[in-house]
Amino acid sequence: MKKNKRPREVGPEWFRWLMFLGGALCMGLGVAIGVLWINFGSLAAVAEWGGKYWNYLTMTALLYAVAVYLLGSLLGRLWLSGLLVSVAAMILALVDYFKTAINGTPLELADFGLAAQLGQVAGVAGELKPPVDFWRALAALAVCAALLFLFRRITRLTSARLRFLNISGSLLVLLYLFSSGGAQTVGNLLGVDVYARMPAASNHSFYGLTLALWRDAVMQDIPAPEGYSEAYMDQVLTRIDELLTEQGIGTADTEDQKQPNVIMILSEAFFDLTRLPDLQYEADPVANFHALAEEGISGSFHSHYLGYGTGYIEMAMQYGVTNRDFGTSTNICFLEDAEYEKYTALAEQFTLTGNYRAEMLHAYNNSLYNRTVTYPLLGYDQLLFSEDVQNLGFAWTGGVYGGYYLKDEYLFTGMLDRMQTINESGQRAFLFGITMENHQPFDPEKFGYECQIGVSSHTLGDPDMEIVRVMVEGITRADQALGTLTDALRRSDEPTIVVFFGDHRPNLFMTDGDTVYTKLGMCPSNGTDGWTAEQINELYSTDYLIWANDPALLQGQEGTCRDSSITALGPDLLELTGQTISRYWGVLELASQVSLTNTDLYFVSGQGQAYFSAEEAGLTAAEQEILELREAVVYDAFYGEQYITQQMNQPVGS
């Protein structure tokens, strides 16, 4: 007698299909709870959230159930589908957990542009360990998949026709859920807003990771300006010319136009440490910065980020656009190549109108933020990463690494070497340097337990102070490198402007998981929910300096203190150097006078006053008009018909 190698199915086909559907729904709910468990840190928190937002829990479970159903129909094994979806969802939740641990902000759809560089990102973040709840949730989902395996005979679909219908139907449902019309319909039915943009932290805490990502994916397009047409954009162009002419922006007297070298330095996680409360120092950890501020222009630098976002900050500075100008799923470091050539970038304001050569020097490798693609498109003639800098052959004694990365002072010496070479060729240098010595992780052993300047606190204990000392040492080294650079430039006959700024504050986590800012009472919690606009503004800012080895280059503004930002520093530099700039950069200068920051999270006026939104700021009609003109220009170039894009790349009067 032959043995049946394949177990018999139980019941008629319709019954097994109902069990298949029920199993997929149950598994979808289980996966949803597992992901939320990692999001919120406990099952009790998930239960509280689910009781309050049962509709969001239903929508989350539906998304995972459709995925389980579709994959189960394809594989013919519901238990295997449930297991695979569970593992994928747990990995997604773990990535979100790690990203929050690294910089205090949850995973966003735009971050998937860095998916291929996940290993490199983890490499600069230090040791990452999954939380205990991750293993508990994974084990619970493994039990759910095992139950589906035990009951596999009542969920097995044998009819080829039924499986085909299942695959087709579930695929259509999945596509519908991610379509514009479907998202609107389902969102309205279950009360999920797919229209309002909101800060990533609020999106995550309100909807949970899965729905937050789904909202990012289906968020409705940025609307066109009312009356958008060629005639409308012609009116916009005319009005821009009127405003730029009134303020004398965009054209320069060739006799007054200066051609200094420009050295821009993005100093990793640099800020004025003396702004932190309850920390006492034996000496000034940023003595050079403070001294140079007396000779230059300085102030708060509104970076729009805390703890991360370096690449996004670079793009905003170099190209004048921010994440708010695009959909929530768009990463501004990974746009289509042609998008970076619609407007002339900051470096090109120098290279296209003056005798400049633009180069970028980075203290790490070329793996992150798509720089090898974007920087050449933004007008840079050469990119020099860590290995390239070490191959320049300039004079140097001692080691080149500080902590885990190239020393700031070593990178600055490389920049001086490139400036000299470029000047000797008969050109002026426009150099953009990105440091790494002060990059996380802030492990106590990072600098060999060295801290040149003693620091103490009445609030923080010894284990936390070990971490703080690493931050103090890193910023002290950045400050010392700045002093060495400017001392060298004082001895140079080449007129040079230095623009130095911190990209963001370090999101310094203490031993109990709270940040140093929370521990010192600067904010109520790690996440921004519940923060005041002033707290966001304070912690989402660093410090900047514009200094010149020839005081005349600063046009009598030595010792000036004023706020700037990632969208204002470029226009500030162009104004100082007297470049003949394009209408586009002229509009950016106008906009910076109205708003230093305009994001989904907060708004900062041109005078540095913080609000939660532009509406709350109570702008005048003239101020609102300037922001609307900028929005129209951006929409026309990136979403519209590019009616005036070519003219925006030309100076007023062209």
N, C-alpha and C positions, 0 to 999 in steps of 0.2 A: 504494500500500500504506500502510495506517495504521500509525503508530508506536505502540508501547505506552508510554503516559505513566507507567505505574506498573510498577515492576520486578516480575517474577514471584517468587513465594515459592519457597523451596527445600525439597523434601521434603514428606512428609505432615504433616497437622495435629498428630499426636501427637509427631512429632519436633520440630516447631517449638515445641510447648508445653514439651518437655523443655529445649530450648535457652533458652526464655524463663525458665523456672524457674532454670536454671543461671546465666543472665546476671544475674537478680535477686539470687541468692545471692552471686555474685562481686562485684556492685556494692555490696551491703550490707556485705560484708567490707571492701571498699575504703573506703567511707564511714566505717566504724567505725575503721579504722586512721588515716584522715585526721583525724578528731576527736581520737583519742587522741594523735596526733602533736602537735597544738596543746596538749592537756592536759599532756603529759609533757615536751615540749620537744625531743624527738629520736626518730628511728626506733629507735635502739638501746634507749632506755628503753621504747618500746612493745614491742619484741621481748622484752625482759626481763620486762615485766609479763605479756605474752601467754603466755610460756613458763611462768610461775608460775601464772597464773590463766587457763588456756585456756578454762575454762568461762565466765568472765565475758566474754572476747572473743567466744565463740560466741553468748552471749546478746545482746551489743551488736550483732553482725553480724546476728542474726536480726531484731532490732527494725527496723534500717534496711532489711533485705531485704524485710520485709513491706510497708514503706512504698513501696519501689521497685516491688514487684510490684503493689500495689493501684493506685498512680498510673499505672503502665505499662498496666495493663488498662483503666483509664479513658480514657487518652489514645490507646491503640493504638500507642504508640511507646516502647519500653523505653529507648532511648538518651536521649530527652527526659526521661523520668521519672528516670533516673539522674542527669542533669544538674541537674534541679530539686531533688532530694533532697540532692545534694551541696552545692549552693549554700546551701540552708536549714541543713544541718548545719554547714557552715563558718561561717555567720553566728552560729549558736548557740555554737559553740566560741569565736568571736571575742568575743562578748558575755561569755562566761565568762572569757576572758583579760583583757578590760578590767576586769571587776569585781574580779578578783584583783589587778590592777595598781592599782586605785583604793584598795582597802581590805584587801587581803590575804586575802579570803575568797572561795571559789568561788561560782558561780551555784547558787541553790536554787530549787525550784519556787515557793516563797512569793514570790520576787522578781518573778515574772511579773505580780504585781499592779501593778507599776510599768512594765509593758511600754509602755503608752500614753504614759508620761512619759520614755521613753528619751532623747529629745533633750534634755530639761531636765536629766536626770541627767548626761549627757555634758557639758552646758554648765558645770556646777559642778565637773566633774572636771578640766578643762583639756585640753590637746592629747593625743589618744590615737592611737597609730600601731600598725597591725598588725605582728606579728613576721614575720621573714623566712620562718619555717616555715609561716605561714599561706598565703603565696603559693606555696610549694613544694607544700604539700598540695593546694591548690586546683588547681594545674597538673596534678598527678598524677591527680586525679579527673577533670579535663577530658579527659585522655588515655584514661582508662577509659571515659568516656561516648563519646568518639570511636571507640573500638574497638567499642562496642555499635552505633554508627551504621554502621560499615563492615560489620558482620555483621547488619544489620537484617533482611535477607531471610530469615535462618534463625530469627528470633525473632518474625516478624510473625504475629499471630493474626487470621485472617479470619472465623472462624466466630462469628456473633453469639451463638450458644448458649454456646460455650466462653468467650467474653469475659464473658458474664453470670455464668457459673459462677465464673470467676476473680475477678471483682469481688465477688461475694457471699461466696465462700469466704475471700478475703484480708481482707475487711472483718470477717467473723466472727472470724477469727484475731486481728486487731488488737484488736477489742473484748474477746476472751477474754484476751489478754495484759494488758489493763488492768482486768480485772474482779478482784474479790476472790478468788474461787475459782481463776480461771486463774492469777493471780499466785502464789498459794500452791503450785499444782501445778507450774508451770514453775520457780518459785523453788526448790522442793524438788528437782526433777529436776536443775537446773544449779547447785545450791548457793548460791543468792542469797537471803540472809536478808531477808525482808519483814516481820519482826516487831520487830527491835531498832532503836530510835532511836540515832543516833550523831551526833557533831559533823559539821558540813558539810565541814570540811577532811578529816577522816578518811574520810567517806563518799566524797568525790571522789577521794582518793588511792588508796583501796582498790578502788573499783568503776569509776572513770573517770566522766567527766561524764554520759554517756548513761544508764548504769545507776544512777548516783546520783539523777538526776532521775526515772527510772522507779520507783526505790524510794520516793522521796518521794510519787509519784502513787498507788502501790498499798499504801503502808504501812497496816497494819491499824488499825482505829479504836482510840482510847483505851478501854480496858475499863472497864466499870461497876464501882463498888465491890462487893465480895462481899456478897451479900444485899440489893442495892439494891431498895428498895421504899418506899412511903409510910411504913410503920412504921419502916423503917430510918432514913429522913431525919428523922422525928419524934424519934428517939433522938439523931441528930446535933444537932438544934436544941436539945434539952434539955441535952446535954453542953456545947455552945457557951455557953449561958446560964450554966451552972455555972462554967465557966472564966473568962468575962468578969466575972462577979460577984465571983469570988474575987480577981481582980486589979484590980477597980474600973475596968474599961475600958468605955467606951461611954456613960456618963452623967456629967454634970458638975453641980456646984453652980452654980446660975444666978448666985449672988453672985460666984463666982470666975471665971465664964466671961468671956473677954476678946474684944473685937471690934477687934483691930488691923487695919490694912491689911496685905495679904500681897503681896509682890512675889517671884515665883519666876522665876529666870533660868537658862535652859539656855545656857551659854556654850560655843560651838562649839569643840571640841578643846582645851579648857582643862585643864591639870593643872599641878601644882607642878613646874616644870622642875628645881628643885634636887634632885629625886629621881633624876635621870639621872646615872650615873657618868661620870667623865672629861670633864666640861664645867666650865670655870672661867669665872665671870662677874665683870666689873668692878664690878657692883652687883647687888643683889637684883632679879631680873626680876619677881617677884611680891611686892613689898614691901608693898603695900596688903593683899593677901590674908593675908600672915603677921601683919600688925599687927591686922587685924580678927579673926583667929583667936584672938588673946589676949583679945578682948572677947566672943567668941561660942562656938558649938559647931562643931567641925570634925573632919576626919579623912579617911580613905580612902573613896572613893565607888565601890562596886562596880557598874560600869555594864553588865556582861554583854557588852560589845562592844569591839572594837578597830578604829579607823579608819573606821567607818561605823555605821549603825543608828539614826540620830537619831529617825526616826519611830517605830520600835519601842520605843525608850527612853521617848518621850513617852507612848505608849499604856500601857506598863507602869506608869508613874508616875501617869497620870491615871485609869486604870481598874483597876489591880491585877492584871491578867492578863499572862502572858508567852507567848512562842511555844511553850513546853513544854506549856502547857495545851491546845493544839490540835494537829491533825495537822500533819505536816511540810510539807504542801502549802498550809497556811493562812497568809495574811499578816494579822497582827492589825490592820493599818491599813486593811484592805479587807474586813472582815466585813459581813454583811448589816446594814442600818441597825438593825433591831430588836435585834440582839445588844448594841449599845451602850447600850440602855435597860433591860436586865435588872437591872443594879445601878446605884445612884447613884454617880456618879464623885466624884473628890476635890473638884473645884470645887463640886459640889452639896452636899457636906457643910457648906459655908459658905453657899451661896445658899439652900438649903432650910431651914436652921435658924437663920440669922442674916440681918441686913440687908446682904447683900453683892451686889455686881454683879461678874460675872466677865468678863474680856476677855483675848484673846490678841493679842500684838503680835509680828510676825515681820519680820526684816530682809531677806527675799527675797520673791519673788512667791508666788502661791497654787497653784503647779502640782504640788507634790510631796506624797506621803504621804496624800492624800485628806483633808487637814485641813479643807477647806471643808464636808465632810460630817460628819466625826467630832466636831469641836470643838463645834458647836451641839448635837449629841446628848449631849455630855458636860457640858452645862450652861453653855456660854459664851454671853453675850449679844451679843458683838460680836467680830469678827476684823479685825485691822488688819495688812495686809501692807505691803511697802515703799512703794508709792505712797500708800496710805492714811495711813501715818505722816507722809510728807512733806506731806500736805495738812492736817495738824492745825493748822498755823499758829502753833506756839510759837516763841518767840524763839530764834534761832540765828545765829551768825556763822561764816563759813568754809564749806568744802565738806562735803557730807554723806556722801561715799563714802570708804572706807579700803580700799586694795587694790581688790578687784573688787566689794565689797558695801557696804551701809550701815555707817557707823562704829558700834561698840558704844556709844560715848558719846552719839551722836545718838539711837539707839534708847532708851537709858535716859532721856534727856531727854523723849522722847515718852511714856514710861511715867509719869514724874513728872507730866507735863501731864495725862494721863488720870486719875491718882490724884487730883489736885487737883479736876478737874471732877466726878468721881464723889463725892468728899467734900463738895463744895459743894452737891451735889444731895441730901445727907442720907444717903447710903449709904456703906458701907465698900467698899474696892476689893480684889478678888482678881485679880491680874494675872500672866499667864504670858508671859514674853518669851523669844524664841529669836534668838540673835545669829548673825552670819555673817562678821564681819570676819576671823576667824581660820580660815575654811573653806579647804580645799584648792582649787585647786592651790597648791603652795608653790614657785612659780617665783621664781628669784632677783630678777627685776624687779618682783615683785608690789607691794612697798611702795617702789618707786623706789630699791632697793638700800639703803634706810635700815635701820639697826639701832641703836636708841638706847643699848643696853647691850652693851658689847663681850663677846664670848664666844670661847673658845679650847678646843682639844682636843689631847691628845697622840696620839690615835688617828686622827682624821678628817683627810683632806687638804683643801686649799683648795676644790676643787669641791663636796665634800660639805658643808663648812662654810658655803658660800653658801646652801645649802638650809636648814641648821640656823638660820641667822640670820633667815630669813623666819619660821620657827616662833617663834623667840625674840621677834621684833618683834610678831607677831600676839598672842602671849600677854601680852607687856608692855602692849600697847594694851588688851587685855581687863582686865588688872589696874588700869590707870590709870582706865578707865571705871568700874570697881567703886568705886574710891576717890572719884571725882567724885560718883557716886550716893550713897554713904553720907555724904559731907560735906554734900550737900544735905539729906539726911534728918535729920542732926544739927540742922540749922537749922529743921526743921519741928516744929510742935506736934502733928502727927498721929502717934499711936503706930503704928509700922510694923515688920514682920518681913521681913527679906530672906533668901531661900533661894537660894544661888548654887552652881552645880555645873557641872562639865564633862561633856558627854555621853559622850565617849570620847576616848582619846588619838589624836593624828593618826598615821596609818600612814605615817610619813615615809620615803619611798623615797630611797635614795642613788643616786649616779650609776651604780653597778654593779648595781642592782636589788635589793640587800639593804636592809632597813629600818635606821633608825638604831639600833633596839634590838638587832638582830643584830650590827651593827658594833661596838656598845659592849659586847657580851658578855652582854646580859641574857637572851638566848634563843639556841638553837642554829641556828635557821633561820627563814625568814619564816612558813612554815606551822606550825601548832601540833603536828603529829606530832612526838613526841620531847620535847616540853616537859614539865617537871614541873608539878604542880598549883600550886606556889608561883609559878612563872614565869607561868602563865596568869593567876593571881589578880592578880599585880603589874601586868601589862600590860593586863589587862581592867578596870582601875580608874583613876579620876582622883582628884579632890579636891572637897570640898564645904564650904560654910560656911553656918551659920544665925546671923544677926546681927540685933540690934534696936536702934532708936534710944532705946528705953527699956529699960535692963537688967532691970527687973522682969519683962519679958515672957519672959525666959529662965529664970525660976524658979531663980535661983542657980546656973546651969550655965555661967556665963562662964568661958572658958578650958578647957572640957571637950573632950577628944579621944576620939572613938569612931567606929567604922566605921559606914557606912550604905550604902544601895544604892537602885536604882531601885524596889524594892518596899518599902523601909523608910522612905524620906524622907517620903512622904505621911503614914504613921502617926506619924512623929516630929513633924511639923508639927501634926497634929491634937491630939497629946498636949500640946504646948506651949500651944496656943490654948484648950485645954479645951472643945473642941466636943462637943456631944452627938451621937455618931456612930452609924452603923448597925452592926448585928451583923456585916455583911460586912466593913467596915473594921476592926472590932474583931478579927475573925479574921485579917485581914492583919497587924495589929499583933502578935498572938500568934505568927503564923508568922515574922515578921521577927526575933523573939527567938530562934528556932530556926535559921533559915536566911536569910542575906542574899542568897544566890544559889543557885538550883537549876535548872541547865540541862543539856542533853545533854552539854555540854563539861566542866563542873566544878560543884562544890558548895562553898559557903562557909558556915560555921557562923555563928550569931548573934554569935560573938566574933571573927569575921574569919579563922578558920583554914580553909585551903583543902584540899580533897580532890577526887578525881576523880568521886566519886559520894556520894550520901547513905548508901549501904550502907557505904562505906569510912569514913564519919565516925563510925560507932559510936554512933548516937543512943540516948538512953535511951527506954524505953517511953513515957514522958510526952511526949517530944519527937516521937517517931514519931506518936503519936496526934494531935498538933496538925497536922502536915503532912497526915495522912490526913483530918482534918476539913476542912481547906481543899480538898483534892482532891475530897472528896464534894460540897462546896458548889458548886465550879466545874462538876463533872460534872452535877449536878442542873440547873443553870441553862442550860448550853450544849448538853448532850447528852441530858439526861434529861427528866423530866416536870414539872420546876419545882415540886416538892412544897413546898419551903420558901423559894423565891426571894423571894416577897413579904415574908415574915417577916424575911428577911435584910436587907431594906432598912429595917427599923425598929430602934430601939434596944432594948437588953435591957429586958425587962419589958413590952413592948408586946403 
